[in-house]
Amino acid sequence: MKKNICIVEDNRDLREAMSLMVQFTENYELVCAYENAEIAIASIPSLAIDAVLMDINLPQESGIECVAKLKMI
């Protein structure tokens, strides 16, 4: 069974590269990729995600704060 992955990364090139790596890995499925914490917090709770690859240095709200909020939902 494939693991569902989400990526949260503000750097577009890095986000796209990470997305490709996940897509080409046999046991993982890329479900979503977001550019900021606000979109991630609004979207991730409604998805069946197994793991999030989170940038900790996001603009406005850090990845650490984002993870903390996601854990409370």
N, C-alpha and C positions, 0 to 999 in steps of 0.2 A: 504494500500500500504506500502510495506516495505521500510525503509530508507537504502540507500547504505552507508556503513561505510568503511573507510580505517584506518589502524593503522600504525604509524611510531614509532618504538621503537627499539633501538639497542640491548637491552638485550633479547636474544633469548627465554629464559624461560618465561619472562614476556610477550613478544610478542605473544607466543603460548597460554599462559593462557588467555590473553585478547581476542585473536582470538576465543578461545572456548566459552568464555562468550558471545561474540557477536553472534556467530553461534547458540547458544542455546537460544537466546532471540527472541521471536516470531516476533516482529516488525522490526527487523534489519537483514540486509544481509551483510556479510563480503565480500567485493569486492577485497580487497588487503591488504597485510601487508608487510611493507618494513623495512629494517634495518638501513637505513640512509637517510639523507636529499637529497643527490644527486639523488638517485634512485627515491625518491618521487617526486622531482621537474620535473624529466624527464617523469614520468609516469602518475601522477595524473591528469594533465590537459586534457588528452585524455579520461578520464573516467567520468562517471556520478556519482559523489560522493556527498552525502548529508552532511556528516560530517567526519572530520579526528580527530582521537585520537592521539595527537602528544606529544612525549617526548620532553621536553624543553632542556634537557641536552644531546643532541646528540653529538657524536665526530665530529670534524672538523667544522661542521656548526650547530649552535643551532636550536632547533625546532622553536624558535621565529623568527630567520632569514628565516627559511624555510617557515613559514606561511606568512611572509611578501612578499617573492618572489612569492608564490602561489597566493596571492591576486592580484598581478600585472599582472598575466598571464590571 
